Amino acid sequence: MLLPATFLWISWLSIVSAGNVNLGGPCSTSDNRLQVGTYQFYSDCDSVTYCASNGTCAHRGCRKDDFPFGYAQDADIPPKCPKGQFCPDEMDACQDVLPVGSACQMNRDDQCEGPPNYKDLQDTTHRGLNVNGSVCLNNICMWSNVTANENCVVQNTAYIGYIAGGGEFIDVVSRGNCRVGLYCDSKSLNCLEEKKLGDSCDADKECSTWNCLASGFCGPDQALDHTVNSWIYAVVGLGICGGMFGTLIGLFFLHLKQRDAEHERRQQYWHEQNAFHQSVSQMREAARMSILSLQAGSTMYGGNNSDDSHAPILQNVFTRISTSGLRNCNVQGDDEEFDEFMVQQPVQFRRGDGRF
């Protein structure tokens, strides 16, 4: 249900600020009202006081909410009213519940006295249809006990909603005094059965799911928890286990490949070192054979040739040191191989006639 253009114009211009008068400050009860569009109670006093009859702001004597707004964390908050009483919008003091037909404040179903069979009539869907089987419609206390196809009372309230960017939209809430499971039709003013999922509808109250889609059909209940089939849990569990094992197997093969590559590098290094050592051993063997060949060549110059020019250098050396009278000479060198080469048999030096 849409509001007339005059209401939209008034709601646009009715911009008011919240009360800001502190404790003991002046106020006027004539300023008490419901805000346009939101229908929130407003007074000149701040959020922790109310406007008393003497025209000053006083401490509140009760509260409606479990966690009231405006109080400091360590402040003393007023108590909630006991069963059989209610805290009005002014929150000045607790009052006794009102009988059927009494005047009540807007949408304050809790201010009305419940019927004797309230357990059969109370709303268990938590949709705010009634409180203990009582409902406040058009500011009159009633019971939600009207059965199907009987006359009912309806109240349509238009609220102003706000969207991002400063836009506004109208949300119409329709309530009636029908039993739970029925709704009060605004045209016939009779209680009708709620419609099932997929049926055509004009308002949320007509659907048992309390959700009339923009397409004009009853949609799923948005307040219920979404359930997931068991096979989805199984698939997700298998996917998680498969991912874990796949990761472990992949890491195993990756480590194996790296280990093989490292083993190949180590084996190649060993082969290179082994070849190097073999080359060094061959060089040492070649050097030893060369020294042995030099030894063999020196024996070739030890014959009876009287020509000193054909004698080996060492033999000439021995001749030059013959004046020492030594019969045995052992010449030492720096090299170990050269030491072996220089170890000779006892030498007989030349005599004057050139013979041994």
C-alpha positions in Angstrom: 0.0 0.0 0.0 1.4 3.4 -1.0 1.1 6.6 0.9 -0.5 9.7 -0.7 1.8 12.4 -2.0 0.9 14.7 0.8 2.2 12.2 3.4 5.5 12.0 1.5 5.8 15.8 1.4 5.1 16.0 5.1 7.6 13.2 5.9 10.3 15.1 3.9 9.8 18.4 5.7 9.3 16.9 9.2 13.0 16.8 10.1 13.3 17.0 13.9 16.2 16.6 16.3 16.2 14.3 19.3 15.6 15.7 22.7 18.7 17.1 24.4 17.5 18.6 27.7 19.4 17.1 30.6 18.2 16.1 34.1 16.4 19.0 35.8 16.1 21.0 32.6 12.8 22.5 31.4 10.5 20.5 29.1 6.9 20.3 27.8 4.7 17.2 27.8 2.9 18.7 24.8 6.0 18.0 22.7 5.7 14.3 23.3 4.9 12.6 20.0 5.8 9.8 17.6 8.3 10.6 14.9 7.0 10.7 11.3 8.0 7.7 9.3 9.6 5.8 12.1 7.0 6.2 14.8 9.6 6.4 17.5 8.6 8.2 20.7 10.1 11.7 21.1 10.3 14.1 24.0 12.3 17.2 24.9 14.4 15.3 27.4 17.5 13.2 26.6 17.7 9.4 26.3 18.0 8.8 30.1 15.3 11.1 31.4 11.6 11.8 30.8 9.4 14.9 30.9 7.6 15.0 34.2 4.2 16.7 34.9 6.0 19.6 36.6 7.7 20.5 33.3 11.3 19.3 34.2 13.3 16.3 33.0 13.5 13.5 35.7 15.1 10.2 36.0 13.3 7.4 34.2 11.5 4.9 36.5 11.5 1.9 34.2 12.8 0.5 30.9 11.4 -1.6 28.0 14.6 -3.0 26.6 17.2 -5.3 28.1 20.0 -3.0 26.9 18.6 0.6 26.9 20.2 3.2 24.7 22.1 6.3 26.1 23.3 5.0 29.5 27.0 4.8 30.4 28.6 1.4 30.9 28.8 1.9 34.7 25.5 3.8 35.1 22.5 2.5 37.1 19.7 1.7 34.7 16.1 1.5 35.7 14.5 -1.9 36.2 12.2 -3.7 33.9 8.5 -4.1 34.9 7.4 -7.4 36.4 4.8 -9.7 34.9 1.3 -8.0 34.8 2.8 -4.6 34.3 4.3 -2.6 31.4 6.6 0.4 30.9 5.0 3.1 28.7 6.8 5.0 26.0 7.5 7.8 28.4 9.3 5.3 30.7 8.2 7.2 33.8 6.9 4.3 35.9 5.5 0.8 35.6 1.7 0.5 35.0 -0.8 -2.4 35.2 -1.7 -4.1 31.9 -4.9 -2.8 30.3 -8.1 -4.9 29.7 -9.6 -5.4 26.2 -11.1 -2.3 24.7 -8.7 0.1 26.6 -6.6 2.7 24.8 -3.0 1.6 24.2 0.0 3.2 22.6 0.8 2.4 19.0 2.0 -1.2 18.4 2.4 -1.7 22.2 0.8 -5.2 22.4 2.5 -5.8 25.7 0.3 -3.1 27.3 -2.8 -5.2 26.8 -4.0 -8.0 29.1 -3.8 -11.5 27.7 -6.7 -13.8 27.2 -7.3 -16.8 29.5 -6.2 -19.2 26.6 -3.2 -17.1 25.7 -1.0 -20.2 25.2 -3.2 -21.2 22.3 -3.3 -17.7 20.8 0.2 -16.4 21.4 2.6 -15.9 18.5 5.4 -18.5 18.5 6.9 -17.5 15.1 8.6 -14.4 16.6 7.1 -12.2 13.8 5.5 -9.8 16.2 1.9 -10.8 15.4 0.8 -10.5 19.1 2.1 -10.6 22.6 0.5 -13.4 24.7 -2.5 -13.4 22.4 -3.1 -9.7 22.8 -2.7 -7.0 20.1 -3.0 -3.2 20.0 -4.7 -2.2 16.8 -5.6 1.4 16.0 -4.7 2.2 19.7 -7.3 -0.3 21.1 -6.4 -3.5 23.0 -7.8 -6.6 21.3 -7.3 -10.4 21.4 -6.0 -12.3 18.4 -8.8 -14.8 18.5 -10.8 -14.3 15.3 -11.2 -17.5 13.3 -11.4 -18.1 9.5 -14.0 -16.2 7.5 -15.0 -14.1 10.4 -14.8 -10.3 10.5 -11.5 -8.8 11.7 -9.8 -5.5 12.3 -6.8 -4.5 10.3 -4.2 -1.7 10.8 -2.0 -0.6 7.9 1.1 1.4 8.9 3.4 3.0 6.4 7.0 3.3 7.4 9.7 5.3 5.6 12.8 3.3 4.8 16.2 4.8 3.7 18.7 3.5 1.3 22.3 4.4 0.5 22.6 7.7 -1.3 19.7 9.4 0.6 16.9 7.6 -1.2 13.6 6.7 0.5 11.0 4.0 0.1 7.7 3.1 1.8 7.2 -0.1 3.7 3.6 -0.9 4.6 3.1 -3.2 7.6 -0.4 -4.7 7.9 -1.6 -6.3 11.2 -4.9 -7.8 12.3 -6.5 -9.7 15.1 -6.8 -13.1 13.4 -5.5 -16.3 15.0 -2.0 -17.4 14.1 -2.1 -19.1 10.7 -4.7 -16.6 9.4 -4.5 -13.1 8.0 -7.0 -10.2 7.9 -7.8 -9.4 4.3 -7.8 -5.6 3.8 -10.6 -5.7 1.2 -13.1 -8.1 2.7 -12.0 -7.6 6.3 -12.3 -11.4 6.9 -9.7 -13.8 8.3 -8.3 -16.0 5.5 -5.9 -19.0 5.4 -2.3 -18.1 4.8 -1.0 -19.0 1.4 1.6 -21.6 0.7 5.0 -21.3 -1.1 4.5 -20.4 -4.7 0.9 -19.1 -4.4 0.1 -15.6 -5.7 0.1 -12.8 -3.1 -0.2 -9.1 -2.6 1.5 -8.6 0.8 3.8 -10.5 3.1 1.1 -11.2 5.6 -0.8 -13.4 3.1 2.1 -15.9 2.9 2.9 -18.6 5.5 6.5 -17.8 4.8 5.9 -14.1 5.4 7.7 -13.3 2.2 5.7 -12.0 -0.8 8.2 -11.6 -3.7 8.1 -8.7 -6.2 6.9 -11.1 -8.8 3.7 -11.6 -6.8 4.3 -15.1 -5.5 5.1 -16.4 -2.0 8.8 -17.0 -1.6 10.8 -19.0 0.9 11.0 -17.9 4.5 14.0 -15.7 5.0 13.9 -16.1 8.8 14.6 -19.9 8.8 18.0 -21.4 8.8 19.1 -22.9 5.5 19.7 -26.6 5.7 22.3 -28.4 3.6 21.9 -32.0 2.4 24.1 -34.7 3.8 25.7 -35.5 0.4 27.0 -32.0 0.3 28.9 -32.5 3.5 30.2 -35.9 2.2 31.4 -34.2 -1.1 33.1 -31.4 0.9 34.7 -33.9 3.2 36.0 -36.0 0.4 37.3 -32.9 -1.4 39.2 -31.8 1.7 40.7 -35.2 2.3 41.6 -35.5 -1.4 43.2 -32.1 -1.4 45.3 -33.1 1.7 46.5 -36.4 0.3 47.1 -34.9 -3.1 49.3 -32.2 -1.5 51.2 -34.8 0.5 51.7 -37.0 -2.6 52.8 -34.1 -4.7 55.3 -33.0 -2.1 56.6 -36.6 -1.8 57.3 -36.8 -5.6 58.8 -33.3 -5.6 61.1 -34.2 -2.8 62.0 -37.5 -4.6 62.9 -35.6 -7.8 65.0 -33.1 -5.9 66.8 -36.0 -4.1 67.5 -37.8 -7.4 68.9 -34.6 -8.9 71.1 -34.0 -5.8 72.3 -37.7 -5.9 73.2 -37.2 -9.6 75.2 -34.1 -8.8 77.0 -35.8 -6.0 77.8 -38.9 -8.2 79.2 -36.6 -11.0 81.3 -34.8 -8.4 82.7 -38.1 -7.2 83.6 -39.3 -10.7 85.4 -36.0 -11.4 87.4 -36.3 -8.2 88.2 -39.9 -8.9 89.4 -39.0 -12.4 91.5 -36.2 -10.9 93.1 -38.5 -8.4 93.9 -41.1 -11.1 95.5 -38.4 -13.2 97.7 -37.3 -10.3 98.6 -41.0 -9.7 99.6 -41.4 -13.3 101.7 -38.2 -13.2 103.5 -39.5 -10.1 104.1 -42.9 -11.8 105.4 -41.1 -15.0 107.8 -39.0 -12.9 109.0 -42.1 -11.0 109.7 -44.0 -14.3 111.5 -40.9 -15.7 113.8 -40.9 -12.7 114.4 -44.7 -13.1 115.3 -44.1 -16.7 117.9 -41.5 -15.6 119.4 -44.0 -13.3 119.6 -46.5 -16.1 121.3 -43.9 -18.3 124.0 -43.1 -15.7 125.3 -46.7 -15.7 126.1 -46.4 -19.4 128.9 -43.9 -18.6 130.6 -46.1 -16.0 132.9 -48.1 -18.6 136.8 -48.3 -19.0 136.9 -45.3 -21.3 140.0 -43.2 -20.5 138.5 -40.1 -22.0 137.2 -37.9 -19.3 135.0 -35.9 -21.6 132.8 -38.9 -22.0 132.5 -39.5 -18.2 129.4 -38.5 -16.4 129.3 -35.2 -14.6 129.2 -36.8 -11.2 132.3 -38.9 -12.0 134.2 -35.7 -12.9 133.1 -34.3 -9.6 134.5 -37.4 -7.9 137.8 -36.9 -9.7 138.1 -33.3 -8.6 137.6 -34.3 -5.0 140.1 -37.2 -5.1 142.6 -35.2 -3.1 140.5 -35.7 -0.1 141.5 -39.3 0.2 137.9 -40.5 0.7 137.2 -43.9 -0.6 133.4 -43.8 -0.1 131.3 -40.7 -1.0 127.6 -40.3 -0.5 126.3 -37.1 -2.1 122.9 -35.9 -0.7 120.4 -33.9 -2.7 117.1 -32.2 -1.9 114.9 -34.6 -3.8 114.2 -38.1 -2.3 114.4 -39.7 -5.8 117.7 -38.0 -6.4 119.1 -39.4 -3.1 118.4 -42.9 -4.3 120.1 -42.1 -7.5 123.3 -40.8 -5.8 123.8 -43.8 -3.6 126.9 -45.5 -5.3 129.2 -48.5 -4.7 132.7 -47.7 -3.2 134.7 -45.8 -5.9 138.4 -46.3 -6.7 139.9 -43.0 -7.8 142.3 -42.6 -10.7 146.0 -42.9 -10.2 148.5 -41.0 -12.0 148.7 -43.5 -14.9 145.1 -43.0 -15.7 144.1 -46.5 -14.6 141.8 -47.7 -11.8 
